[in-house]
Amino acid sequence: MLTLLVIIYVSFISLGLPDSLLGSAWPAIHSDLGVPVSYAGIVSMIISGGTIISSFYSERIIRKAGTGQVTAVSVMMTAVALLGFGLTYNFWWFCILAVPLGLGAGSVDAALNNFVALHYEAKHMSWLHCFWGIGAATGPMIMSIFLTKVRGWSYGYLIISGIQIVLTIILFITLPLWKKAKESEGIVDEDDGESHGFFEIIKIPGAKQSIITFFCYCAIESTTGLWGSSYLVATRGVSVEFAAKVVSSFYMGITLGRFFSGFLTMRFDNKTMIRFGEIGILLGILIILLPLGNITLFVGFILIGLGCAPIYPSMIQETPNRFGKMLSQSFIGIQMAFAYVGATFMPPLFGVIADHTTLLLFPIFLIGFLTLMSVSSEMLNRRSRKA
């Protein structure tokens, strides 16, 4: 059903909008709140911690409520949380509001990804995540408009919250379409059969390598988004506004990359797309290290974004092929939970490292996780070929 597919695309815009705001605005936020720069890791950890919990339990939640209702309620939770961010100037309120923001992302992410992996072609998975990138790229762009004003970041959060509220209204109005699609086309919101626990899933051959790959990917993406601005301000001497625009180009690279990846998936399989992405990330990091001026910073971050573009959707799309459709919802929920474990602990870990050493280690940190991700991915590919 075309209308339902459009709704799923719009929903992923709402998922992307808040994901990149904290990293872009934090250089200004931590100064206004009077907290150390490393405290961004605390807020980020709480947000991702909420997604871990909701991802682990996503299969049960989706079976009970259905994909449509889970999506609408989750977007509403993020809208309320962002509204609170824009209205408070207290760090501890940031931490409290981070809880519903994280919980709102986990279940809907797992539900929509599995739904598309089961019922649509690989090109739609790439384009779906392209729409996430539209949201993720738009967030810092909106925020950068207000950063020149005193406490302008609060206005940025309020604008994004307003957009989320509009999307929430649309999702609730269109809830009957999910039921209609289920009745007319036989589309279901969940896999048939019983639920599968983590300890049951982890024993399946290839599960460990798959989890490690998701973990490393999200560590790379979230660390780049959270600490990219701070790295540029501290080591290159650029302004906060300029750094926010550079990080926005990272998300723009993800967006454009996933748009073109949708066409490339018609020719290349998921495994090849993942390898293309790993090469792109490496090239981007190497360019950032070159002392060739500020323009090359845009090129480097765009290339990292282009490299990230095909990896995550290709890994998700490949899940039913590797582990079967009956296990796909369980696997995707657990994979995404561990992806958010990487997003939860690795950015604050780098913050601690930077506090005790230097932000110059930022590119080295990314290369380390890129190497581990590539090794795990190739091990999983070899195991799949043997199977």
N, C-alpha and C positions, 0 to 999 in steps of 0.2 A: 504494500500500500504506500503510494508515493507521499501522501500527506504525513503518514507516520514517520517515514524516513526523514522528511523535512524537520519534524519535531525533534527527532534524535539529533540531527545536526545542530539545531538551535540550542539544544540542551548542552551540547559540548562547548558551545561558546560560553555559556554560563559557568562551566567547570573551569575554563581557562582564565576568565577575568580576574579572579582573586589570586591565582597561583603566583604571579610575578610581581604583585604590588609590594610586598614586604621588602624584598631585596632592593628594588628600585628606590623606595622611599626611606629606607632605614638610615642612610647617612644623615638625613634631616631629622627623622623621628627620634633617634637615640639622643641627639643633642637637645631637642625640645623636652624630652622626658627626663633628661639628666641621668641616663644609664649608660654603662659601657657598651662599646660597639658589639662585643661578643654576645650580648643579651638577645640579639636577633636569633641566635641559635636556639634559645629557650622557647621563644614564640613559635619558631618553625618546628621545633620538636613536638610541641603540644599539638599543633595542627596536624602534623603527619601521624602522631600517635593516635589521634581520633580516627584517621583513615585506616590505620592498621586494625583497630578494633572492629570498625564497621565492615571492612573487607573480609576479615576472618569469619564474621557472622553473616555475610551478605547472602549466602545461599539460603539460609533459613528465613531471613527477612524478605527476600524476593519471593520465595514460595508462599509466604503468608500474605503479603500485600500486593505483589505484582510489580512489574517494571514501571508502569505508568505512575502509580501512586508513589513509589519510592523516589522516582525522579522529581516529581512535583514537590514533595515534602523536603527533599534534600536541598533543592534550590532555594526554597523558602528559608531554611536554616542558615544558608550562607548569606542570604540577603540581610537577615536580622543581625548576624555577626558583623558584617561589614558596616552596617549602620552604627553599631556600637563603637567600632573602631574610629569612625568619623566624629563621634560625639564625646569621646573620652580623651583625657590627657594624662592618664594614670597607667603605668606599665602593668600593674597587676590586673587591671581590667582588660588589658590586651591579652593577658594569659588566660583569663576566664572566657573571654569571647572566642579565643582560638579553639576551644573545645567544640562548640556547635559547628564552627567552620570546618574542622576536620571531619567530624562525624557526618556532616552533610555530603562530603565528597566521596567517601569510601564505597558505600553500597551502590550509589547510582553509577559510579565508574565501572564497577564489576558487572552490574546488571546490563548496562548499555553495550559494553565491550563484548560480553558473551552473546548477547542478542544479535549483534551485527556479525560476529564471527560465525554463528550458526546459520543465519538466514540471508546474508548478503555476500557479494564477491569481495575479493581482497582490495579492489580499488576503492570501495566504499569505506573500508576500514581506514585507509590512508586519508581519504578526504574527510572522514569523520574527525580524525585527529588533526587534520588541517584546520577545521573549525575550532577545535580547542586552541590551536595556535593563534587563530584570529583573536580570540579572547585574551590569551596570554600576551600577545603583542600590543593589543589595544590598551590593556591596563597600565603599563608603564608610560605609554604615550599620553594618556589622559593625566596620569600623575605628574609627568614632567611639566605640563602646562601650569600647574599650581605650585610647583616646588620653589619658584622664585618669590612667592609671597610668604609672609610670616605664618608659620604653621599651615602652610598651604596643603600639606599632605592630607589634612583632615577633610578638605573639600574634595580631594581626589577620591577618598574612600566613600564620601557621601554620594558622589556622582555614580560610582560603580554600584553602590547599594541600590540606587534608584533603577539602574538598568536591570539588576537582578530581580527587583520587585516586579517590574513589568514582565520579565520572563516567567516568573512564578505565576502570575495571573494567567498568562497564555497557557501554561502547562496544566493548570487546574481546569480551565475552560475546555481544553481538548482531551481530558481524561477519557471520555466515552470512546474516543477513536481507538484506544488500546483494546478495549473490550470488543469493539466492532471488528477490528482486524483479527482478533483471536477467533471470533465466531465465523467470519467470512472466509478467512484464508488459512485457518488452522494454525496460526502462530501462537506459541505458548510463551509465557514469561519465565519459565524455568525448565530444566531438564526433567524428564520423567525418571522415576526410580527414587531410591533412598539417598539421604545425605551421606557424604563421605567426610570423615574427620581428617585432621592434619596428619596424624600418625599413620593412618591408612594410606594417604596420598604420598607421603614422603618415602614409602617403601617401594613405590613404583619406579622401575628403571628410567633414568633420565630426569627424575623429579628434582634431585639435588642440583644438577647442573642448570636446569631451567630457573630454579629459584635464585641461584647465584647470579645468573645473567640479568634477571630483573633487578636484583639488589644493586648491582654495579651500575646499570644504566641510570636508575633514578638517583644514585649517588652523584653521578656525573652531571646530570641535568639540573638537579636541585642545588648543588654546590655552585655551578656556573651562574644560575639565576640569583642566588642569594648573595654571593660574595664577589660577583663580577664588578659591580659598581664600586665597592669598597677597595678592591684590588687596584682598579684604575685610578681612583682618587689618591690612594696612598703611594702608589709606585710610579705613576705617570704624571701626577700633578695636575690632572684635568679637573674641571668643575663638577659639582654634583649633578648639574643639569646635563652636561655632556655625557657623563658616565651613565646616567639613566637612559639616554638615547642610544648609547652603544649596546647596553644590555637589551633594550627593546629590539635592536637589530638581531640579536641572538634568537629571540622568540619569533621575529619575522622570518629568519632563516628556517626555523622549524616549520612555520606556516607554509612558506613557499615550497619547501622541500617535500612536505606531505602532499601538496597539491600535485606536483610533478611525479611524486612516487606513485600516485594513483594510476598514472598512465604507464609508468615503468613496470608495475606489477602485472600488466597485461603481457609482458614479454619475459620478465625475470621472476624466478620463484622467491619465496620469502627468505630463504637462506642467503641467496645472493644479495638481496636488498639489505640484509643485516650487515654483510661484509662491506658493501658500498658505504654504509653509514659509519662504520668503524674507521675506514680510511679518511672520510671527511672530517671526523672529529680530530684525528691526529694532525691532519694538515692545518686545521684552524688553530690548534694549540701552538704548533710550531711557528705560525705567522705572528701570533701574539708576542712570542718571545723575541721577535726581530725588532731592533730599534730603528724603525723606518718611519716614524711619525704617527700622528693620531688617526689618519685615514686607514692605515693598516689595521688599527684596532677594530674598526667596523668590519673589515674584510675577515679578520680572524674570528670574531664572534659570529658573523653570518655563516662562515664555514662550519663552525661547531654546531650551529643550529641546523644547517643543511645535513650534517652528519647524523645528528640526533633524529632527524625527521623520519627515516624509514624503519628505525630499529624497533621502537616500542610497538607500533601497529603491526609490524611483520611478526614479531614474537607472539602477539596475541592471536593473530589470524592463524598462525601455525599450530596453536594449542590443540584444537579439535583434531587436526591431522596427526599430531604426535601421540595424543593420549585418548582420543575417542570422544565422540559427541556426548556420551552419557556422563563423562567425567569432566567435561570442559568447564561447566560453571564452578565446580569445586576447585579445579586447577586454577582457573583465572582468578577466583577470589583469593586463594592462597598466594599465587604469584604476585598479585597486586599488593597483598599485605606485606610481603617481603620487599617489594619494590619501595613501599613507603617506610619500611624499616631502614632501608638505605637512605631515603630522603629525610628520615627523622634523626638519625644518629651521625651521619657523615658530615653534613654542613656544620653542626655545632662542634664536632670533633675538629674540623678544620679551623673553626673560630678559636678553639683552645690552643691549637698549634700556632696560629697566627699571633695570638696574644703573647705567647712565650718565645716566639721566634720572629717571623716576618711574613707579611702577606706575599712576598716574592715566591713562596712555595706553592702558590695557587696553581700554576700550570703543572708542576710536578705531581701534585695531589691528583689532578685529573688524569694524567698519563698513567699513574699507578692503577686506578680503577678501570681505565680503558683496556689495559693489558689483561687484567683478571677477567673482565667481561669477554674479551676476544677468545681467551683460552677456554673458558667454560662453554661458550657458544659452539666452538669447534668440537669440543668433546661431546656435546649434545648432538651435533650433526652426525658424528661418526656412529654414535649409539643408535641414532634413528636409521642410518643406512643399514646397520647390522640387523636391526629389528625387521 
